[in-house]
Structure formats: structure tokens, C-alpha cells
Amino acid sequence: MKKKILSTILTAALVFSMTACGVSAPETSAVNDAETPAAAADGEVITLVMAEVNPLDSVAGMTDQKFKEEVEARSNGTIKIDLQAGAVLGPEDQVLDQMLGGGGNIDIARISPFSLTPYGANKTKLMSLPYTFVSRDHYWNFATSDLAEEFLLEPHENGSGVRGLFYAEEGFRHFFSNEDISTIDSFKGMKVRVSDDPVMNGLVKGLGANPTVVSFNELYSALQTGVVDAAEQPISNYKTNAFPEVANNMVLDGHTIGALEVIIADSTWDKLTEEQQQILVEAGKATQEYNKQISEEQENVVLQQLKDDGVNIIEVEDITPWQDAVKPVVEENIKGQEDLYQQIVDMQ
């Protein structure tokens, strides 16, 4: 249940360090008073709890912080975002279960869109199909389109109880392992960590590996103890979660974009005024622009750090065998939505 605070409160200073990544802290966009939606007449302050599984110094965490700053600035402090990072509110599947169940105290969450697939998000599923997006520009052409707006509303329209506010990204996702993964054949027989997502299961099987479901907050120990041999994440997450310590090989296969989505519970949305809802929407747009600026910059900085630290970074010279191996996954998951999928492909 959301907390409501009837007296004026002071905004706590957001302190975090990004010196290890060489990226500056987000700056809040200037908002003219005349353009700022009016707060409630009685000056009521509301606090919305936001969940994030990654650390604050990850691209996702930095994006969340920008959203928090934008919301609080645009609302003149009448909407506070209580950002809980590092999976303190649970792994993504538990956060989603709580939000979609209509209970608990989580109002907003940053998720990976493919996490909605088990909840009937058939449109959203298309975003995670392997090798759909050929570049960041391709992804952003989609993420800022009218079609993306339809995708954001899908979980609300199918009765799941949440809606998307905006998309962002954290770079392409790549496989990493404590074993040799220099060729596609290296994956045969490997135990590869997946979330409970049919698309990722199919992708891993297409590579000849064995998909193994492990929660994100258990992944480090799973790699350390041999429960799984490999996993996949964007470059930034790979480093900020200390995975190089237990899996020192990364192949830059870029099988899918690390799409980010910020969602809000319908029960929370419905209690907001139209002005407050618009604040969240506009803050999301500003956050998108910030994310576009930092994501690739962060990735390049971190990739060089990984190389300097001795991580075995493997470039893929010919991506065709990888694409061919997972074609059945794409064909199976676009059935009945071929035209919609083609719209996404054509946005490149």
C-alpha cells in the first residue's frame, strides 16, 4: 500500500558513485514553473516505491535515478520516488508476481520486457526474439514509435494489472562463461542460466545447450558452484554484478537488445490525478533521452575496463551461424503476429 505523507518533506540527497565507470551523474532537465503540472491543492505529498534488481551504478540503476529526479523536479516535490535497488525487494519474477497480483507495496518497477511473456504479453515477446534488432538505432526507432505505445499498454489491456511508462536499453546482451565459448559449438551440452522465459529457453536449446532456470540474485553463486556453466547479460550488468570473478569469458554475440521497461501498477496509476500521470509520462520521455546518451558510452567504458582486467573478450566475426541456429525460435514465436513482427524489423 502506498504511503501518503500529509506534511511537507525534504528530498533526501541521492548519493552514488559512478567514478569506476567514468560516467557523470544524471542531470535533471530544467522545468519551467509554468510548464509543471499543478500539485494537489492541499500540497499532499505521495511516495511511490520503485523496485530495481541491479545496483545503482548499472545503466538500469542510473536510468532509474534519472527518472526519480525528473519526477520529483517536475512535481515540485509532491511526488517522491523511493528507489529500492540491488534486488532488496526481491528478484524480478517476485516483484512482478507482487505487482500483477494487485497486492504488496511496490508501485513502480524497472523490468526486462521479456519478463512479461509468461503473463500473456504476446506483442512484447517479439522484442526479445534473437537478432530482431540489428543496432541501437533500430531499437530506438521502435522504442519511440506509436507501435511501442501499443506494446507498453499490452499488460494493462490483457488484465495483468500493470502498464508500461517507457522503454530504455542497456546495450546488447552477450553470453559469458567460466568455460571456453570461443565458437558456437562450445555451447553444446552446457548448462546456461535462463529466466522463466520461453523465448530464451528456445534460444539456448537452439545453441545445443541446456536451459537452467536460476533467479538473478542467485546467479553469481550458481556460476561459482557449477549449477550453471554460462549465462547472458549486457556488458554493464556483467561487470557491476561482479560476474567476471566467476565467469571470465564473454562472447560478443549480441543475441538480443537489453531492453528496459518501467512499469507502474494499475492500482497506483488509477489513484493518481491526470496531472500526476502526465508528470510520470513526461519524466519518462526525459529519462529516455538520458538513457540514449549514457548507455553506449557506459558500454564502451566498461568493455575497455574488462579487457584491461584480463577478461577474455571474444569477437564474433560471422554472426550467420548464430542466426541460423535460432531461426526456429523466431519462426515459432511470431506465429499469428508475422505482420506485426515485420513492422518491427522494417524500422531499421
C-alpha positions as CSV (number, residue, x, y, z in Angstrom):
1,M,0.0,0.0,0.0
2,K,1.4,3.4,-0.9
3,K,2.5,5.7,1.8
4,K,0.9,9.1,1.9
5,I,2.6,11.9,3.7
6,L,0.5,14.8,4.5
7,S,3.2,17.2,5.7
8,T,6.0,18.7,3.6
9,I,9.1,16.5,3.5
10,L,12.6,17.2,2.4
11,T,14.1,15.3,-0.6
12,A,17.0,13.0,0.5
13,A,20.1,13.6,-1.4
14,L,20.8,10.8,-3.9
15,V,24.4,9.7,-3.3
16,F,26.0,7.2,-5.6
17,S,29.4,6.7,-7.2
18,M,30.0,6.2,-10.8
19,T,33.7,7.0,-10.9
20,A,34.5,3.4,-11.7
21,C,32.6,3.7,-14.9
22,G,33.6,7.2,-15.8
23,V,30.1,8.4,-16.4
24,S,28.7,11.6,-14.9
25,A,25.6,11.6,-12.7
26,P,22.3,12.4,-14.4
27,E,21.3,16.0,-14.5
28,T,17.7,16.9,-14.1
29,S,16.1,18.7,-17.1
30,A,15.1,22.2,-16.4
31,V,11.4,22.5,-16.0
32,N,9.7,25.9,-16.1
33,D,7.1,26.5,-13.3
34,A,4.6,27.4,-16.0
35,E,5.1,24.0,-17.6
36,T,5.0,22.0,-14.4
37,P,1.6,20.3,-13.8
38,A,0.0,21.6,-10.7
39,A,0.3,19.7,-7.5
40,A,-2.7,18.7,-5.4
41,A,-4.4,21.8,-4.0
42,D,-3.7,20.7,-0.4
43,G,0.0,20.2,-1.0
44,E,-0.2,16.5,-0.4
45,V,3.0,14.5,-1.0
46,I,2.8,11.0,-2.2
47,T,5.6,8.4,-2.2
48,L,5.9,5.7,-4.8
49,V,8.1,2.7,-4.2
50,M,10.2,1.6,-7.1
51,A,12.0,-1.7,-7.4
52,E,15.2,-2.4,-9.3
53,V,17.2,-5.6,-9.3
54,N,20.5,-4.1,-10.4
55,P,22.9,-1.9,-8.5
56,L,22.6,1.9,-8.8
57,D,25.8,2.2,-10.8
58,S,24.5,0.0,-13.6
59,V,22.9,1.5,-16.7
60,A,19.5,0.4,-15.4
61,G,20.2,1.9,-11.9
62,M,21.4,5.2,-13.4
63,T,18.3,5.4,-15.6
64,D,16.1,4.8,-12.6
65,Q,17.8,7.6,-10.7
66,K,17.2,10.0,-13.6
67,F,13.5,9.1,-13.7
68,K,13.3,9.7,-9.9
69,E,15.0,13.1,-10.3
70,E,12.7,14.1,-13.2
71,V,9.5,13.1,-11.4
72,E,10.5,14.9,-8.2
73,A,11.5,18.0,-10.1
74,R,8.5,18.2,-12.4
75,S,6.1,17.6,-9.5
76,N,7.8,20.3,-7.3
77,G,8.5,17.6,-4.7
78,T,4.9,16.5,-4.4
79,I,5.7,13.0,-5.9
80,K,8.6,11.2,-4.3
81,I,10.2,8.0,-5.7
82,D,11.5,5.6,-3.1
83,L,14.0,3.8,-5.3
84,Q,15.0,0.4,-3.9
85,A,17.9,-1.1,-5.9
86,G,20.0,-4.2,-5.7
87,A,17.0,-6.6,-5.5
88,V,16.2,-5.6,-1.9
89,L,12.6,-6.0,-2.8
90,G,13.2,-9.4,-4.4
91,P,14.2,-10.7,-7.8
92,E,12.3,-9.6,-10.9
93,D,9.9,-12.5,-11.0
94,Q,8.8,-11.9,-7.4
95,V,8.4,-8.2,-8.0
96,L,6.2,-8.9,-11.0
97,D,4.2,-11.5,-9.1
98,Q,3.5,-9.0,-6.4
99,M,2.6,-6.1,-8.8
100,L,0.5,-8.3,-11.1
101,G,-1.3,-9.8,-8.1
102,G,-2.5,-6.4,-7.0
103,G,-1.0,-6.5,-3.6
104,G,2.1,-5.6,-1.8
105,N,3.8,-2.2,-1.6
106,I,5.6,-1.9,-4.9
107,D,4.2,0.8,-7.2
108,I,6.8,1.0,-10.0
109,A,9.4,-1.4,-11.2
110,R,12.1,-1.4,-13.8
111,I,11.9,-4.8,-15.6
112,S,13.1,-6.5,-18.7
113,P,10.1,-6.6,-21.1
114,F,10.5,-10.3,-21.8
115,S,9.7,-10.9,-18.1
116,L,6.1,-10.1,-19.1
117,T,5.9,-13.0,-21.6
118,P,4.7,-15.7,-19.2
119,Y,1.8,-13.3,-18.3
120,G,0.4,-13.3,-21.8
121,A,2.4,-10.4,-23.3
122,N,2.4,-11.8,-26.8
123,K,3.3,-8.5,-28.5
124,T,6.0,-7.7,-26.0
125,K,7.5,-11.1,-26.6
126,L,8.5,-10.1,-30.1
127,M,11.0,-7.6,-28.7
128,S,13.1,-10.4,-27.2
129,L,13.3,-12.6,-30.3
130,P,17.0,-13.2,-31.1
131,Y,18.6,-10.9,-33.7
132,T,15.5,-8.9,-34.2
133,F,17.2,-5.5,-33.6
134,V,20.3,-5.0,-35.7
135,S,21.5,-1.9,-34.0
136,R,20.7,0.6,-31.2
137,D,19.3,3.0,-33.7
138,H,16.9,0.2,-34.9
139,Y,15.8,-0.4,-31.3
140,W,15.2,3.3,-30.6
141,N,13.2,3.7,-33.9
142,F,10.9,1.2,-32.4
143,A,11.0,2.3,-28.7
144,T,9.9,5.9,-29.6
145,S,7.3,4.9,-32.1
146,D,3.5,4.7,-31.9
147,L,3.8,1.0,-32.1
148,A,5.8,1.0,-28.9
149,E,2.9,2.8,-27.2
150,E,0.7,-0.2,-28.0
151,F,3.3,-2.6,-26.5
152,L,3.5,-0.5,-23.3
153,L,-0.3,-0.8,-22.8
154,E,-0.4,-4.5,-23.5
155,P,-0.3,-5.8,-19.9
156,H,-2.9,-3.3,-18.9
157,E,-5.2,-4.3,-21.8
158,N,-4.8,-8.0,-21.1
159,G,-5.8,-7.6,-17.5
160,S,-2.4,-8.2,-15.9
161,G,-2.7,-5.2,-13.7
162,V,0.3,-3.1,-14.8
163,R,1.1,-0.7,-17.7
164,G,4.4,0.4,-19.2
165,L,5.5,4.0,-18.9
166,F,8.5,4.0,-21.2
167,Y,11.3,1.9,-22.8
168,A,15.1,2.3,-22.4
169,E,18.0,0.0,-23.0
170,E,21.3,-1.2,-21.5
171,G,23.1,-2.5,-24.6
172,F,23.0,-5.8,-26.4
173,R,23.1,-9.0,-24.3
174,H,26.0,-11.4,-24.6
175,F,26.9,-14.9,-23.3
176,F,29.6,-15.4,-20.6
177,S,31.0,-18.5,-19.0
178,N,33.8,-20.0,-16.9
179,E,34.5,-22.3,-19.8
180,D,35.7,-21.8,-23.4
181,I,32.9,-20.3,-25.5
182,S,35.0,-19.2,-28.5
183,T,32.7,-20.9,-31.0
184,I,29.0,-21.6,-31.3
185,D,29.8,-25.3,-30.9
186,S,31.2,-24.6,-27.4
187,F,27.7,-24.3,-26.1
188,K,26.7,-27.9,-26.8
189,G,25.8,-29.6,-23.6
190,M,26.4,-26.5,-21.4
191,K,24.0,-25.6,-18.6
192,V,23.0,-22.0,-19.4
193,R,21.1,-19.9,-17.0
194,V,17.8,-18.5,-18.2
195,S,14.8,-16.8,-16.5
196,D,11.4,-18.4,-16.8
197,D,11.0,-17.2,-20.4
198,P,10.1,-19.5,-23.3
199,V,12.0,-17.4,-25.9
200,M,15.2,-17.6,-24.0
201,N,14.7,-21.3,-23.4
202,G,14.3,-21.8,-27.1
203,L,17.4,-19.7,-27.9
204,V,19.6,-21.7,-25.6
205,K,18.2,-25.0,-26.9
206,G,18.9,-23.8,-30.4
207,L,22.6,-23.4,-29.5
208,G,22.6,-27.0,-28.3
209,A,22.8,-26.1,-24.6
210,N,20.6,-26.9,-21.7
211,P,18.5,-24.0,-20.3
212,T,18.5,-23.9,-16.5
213,V,16.2,-21.6,-14.6
214,V,18.0,-19.6,-11.9
215,S,16.9,-16.4,-10.2
216,F,19.1,-13.4,-11.0
217,N,20.1,-12.8,-7.4
218,E,21.3,-16.5,-7.2
219,L,23.3,-16.3,-10.5
220,Y,26.7,-15.5,-9.0
221,S,26.7,-18.5,-6.6
222,A,25.2,-20.7,-9.4
223,L,28.2,-19.9,-11.6
224,Q,30.6,-20.3,-8.7
225,T,29.3,-23.7,-7.7
226,G,28.7,-25.1,-11.2
227,V,25.0,-25.2,-11.0
228,V,25.2,-23.4,-14.4
229,D,28.2,-23.1,-16.8
230,A,27.1,-19.9,-18.6
231,A,24.7,-17.0,-18.6
232,E,23.9,-13.8,-20.5
233,Q,23.7,-10.2,-19.7
234,P,24.5,-6.8,-21.1
235,I,28.2,-5.7,-20.7
236,S,27.4,-3.2,-17.9
237,N,25.5,-5.7,-15.8
238,Y,28.2,-8.3,-16.3
239,K,30.7,-6.1,-14.6
240,T,28.6,-4.3,-12.0
241,N,27.4,-7.7,-10.6
242,A,31.0,-9.0,-10.4
243,F,30.3,-11.9,-12.8
244,P,33.9,-11.7,-14.2
245,E,35.0,-13.2,-10.9
246,V,33.3,-16.5,-11.6
247,A,32.9,-16.4,-15.5
248,N,35.9,-14.8,-17.2
249,N,34.9,-15.4,-20.8
250,M,32.5,-13.3,-22.8
251,V,31.5,-13.8,-26.4
252,L,30.0,-10.7,-28.1
253,D,27.2,-12.4,-29.9
254,G,24.6,-9.7,-29.3
255,H,21.7,-12.1,-29.5
256,T,19.1,-9.6,-28.3
257,I,19.0,-6.0,-27.1
258,G,18.9,-5.4,-23.3
259,A,15.6,-3.6,-23.4
260,L,14.4,-1.9,-20.2
261,E,10.8,-1.1,-19.3
262,V,9.5,0.9,-16.4
263,I,6.0,-0.3,-15.4
264,I,3.5,1.0,-12.9
265,A,0.7,-0.9,-11.1
266,D,-2.7,-0.1,-12.5
267,S,-3.9,0.3,-8.9
268,T,-1.3,3.0,-8.4
269,W,-2.0,4.7,-11.7
270,D,-5.7,4.9,-11.1
271,K,-5.2,6.7,-7.8
272,L,-3.2,9.5,-9.5
273,T,-4.7,12.7,-10.9
274,E,-4.3,13.3,-14.6
275,E,-1.7,15.9,-13.8
276,Q,0.3,13.4,-11.8
277,Q,0.0,10.8,-14.5
278,Q,1.3,13.3,-17.0
279,I,4.3,14.1,-14.8
280,L,5.3,10.4,-14.9
281,V,4.9,10.3,-18.7
282,E,6.9,13.4,-19.3
283,A,9.6,12.3,-16.8
284,G,9.8,9.0,-18.8
285,K,10.4,10.8,-22.0
286,A,13.2,12.9,-20.5
287,T,14.7,9.7,-19.0
288,Q,14.7,8.1,-22.4
289,E,16.9,10.9,-23.8
290,Y,19.3,10.5,-20.9
291,N,19.4,6.7,-21.3
292,K,20.2,7.1,-25.0
293,Q,23.2,9.3,-24.1
294,I,24.7,7.1,-21.4
295,S,24.1,3.5,-22.5
296,E,26.6,3.2,-25.3
297,E,29.1,5.4,-23.6
298,Q,28.9,3.3,-20.5
299,E,29.2,0.1,-22.5
300,N,32.4,1.3,-24.3
301,V,34.0,2.4,-21.0
302,V,33.2,-0.9,-19.2
303,L,34.3,-3.1,-22.2
304,Q,37.7,-1.5,-22.1
305,Q,37.9,-2.0,-18.3
306,L,37.1,-5.6,-18.8
307,K,39.8,-6.0,-21.4
308,D,42.3,-4.2,-19.1
309,D,41.3,-6.6,-16.2
310,G,42.1,-9.6,-18.3
311,V,38.6,-10.8,-19.2
312,N,38.7,-13.0,-22.3
313,I,36.5,-10.9,-24.8
314,I,35.6,-12.9,-27.9
315,E,34.5,-11.1,-31.0
316,V,32.1,-12.9,-33.4
317,E,33.4,-12.5,-37.0
318,D,30.4,-14.2,-38.6
319,I,27.1,-14.0,-36.9
320,T,25.3,-16.0,-39.5
321,P,25.7,-19.5,-37.8
322,W,24.2,-18.0,-34.7
323,Q,21.3,-16.5,-36.5
324,D,20.7,-19.8,-38.4
325,A,20.7,-21.8,-35.1
326,V,17.9,-19.8,-33.6
327,K,15.7,-19.3,-36.7
328,P,13.2,-21.9,-35.5
329,V,12.7,-19.9,-32.2
330,V,11.8,-16.8,-34.2
331,E,9.5,-18.7,-36.6
332,E,7.7,-20.4,-33.7
333,N,7.2,-17.2,-31.7
334,I,5.9,-15.0,-34.5
335,K,3.1,-17.3,-35.5
336,G,-0.1,-15.2,-35.8
337,Q,1.9,-12.0,-35.5
338,E,4.0,-12.1,-38.6
339,D,2.9,-8.7,-39.9
340,L,3.4,-7.1,-36.5
341,Y,6.9,-8.6,-36.3
342,Q,7.7,-7.4,-39.8
343,Q,6.8,-3.9,-38.8
344,I,9.5,-4.0,-36.1
345,V,12.0,-5.5,-38.5
346,D,11.3,-2.8,-41.1
347,M,12.1,0.0,-38.6
348,Q,15.8,-0.4,-39.0
